[in-house]
Amino acid sequence: MKHCFIDCETLGQPVGNSAVIDFSFIVVNTEKFVSDNPYTLDDISLVKKFKLSVKDQVDNYGWMVYKDTVEFWESLPAAARKNIAPKSTDLTIKEFIEQLASYLNDFGKIDYWWSRSNTFDPVILARIFDAEEKHQMFKQYFPHWKVRDIRTYIDAKLDFPKKNGFIPIDDENLWKQTFVEHDSAWDVLADVLRMQKIARIENGLEG
């Protein structure tokens, strides 16, 4: 089955008008989870990150940059802070929708969509499409009955563990050296690896 994992970073918490820094997507084949060649940290190369123009959002859609969220970003390590710096390649909302559609079309029909909290990322993504009157297009790519919550999945499988975002590989040091916090690309890959870890344990492939 083909599953798509999504995550975004924003400059505010309100889903209705916060400016979006970026959106990341990865489409995976769940059969690979229990294969002899499962997904690894190297598969960060499979993640498609779209960096959005905050200026376009503020000027043309009236979306907001929240001071407390900016202060939060400024308190983070350099690896995370660099994500909020404007770039000449940042996409307008129109360009993002076009490029996302092109990216998803390469995969054909997706069976399920996953995010961490379906009241945040999917709602923001729907708002982006609605802003360009692309509601029908959003329904085509993201039908609401196919959206799933990765937190709920992990809680159900592991009986509500204390740490929902567990380290999904055996080498904890490698994880700490490689994983970049507050990076949407790494966040989606991390949840792919978490789901994969659970699947491999259930199939007797790992202890």
Secondary structure, DSSP 8 states (H G I E B T S, - for coil): -EEEEEEEEES-S-TTTB-EEEEEEEEEEGGGGGSSS---GGGGGG-EEEEB-HHHHHHHH--B--HHHHHHHHTS-HHHHGGGS--TT-B-HHHHHHHHHHHHHTT---SEEEES-TTTHHHHHHHHHHHTT-HHHHHHHS-GGGEEEHHHHHHHHHTS-S-SS---SS-HHHHHHH--TT-HHHHHHHHHHHHHHHHHHHTTS--
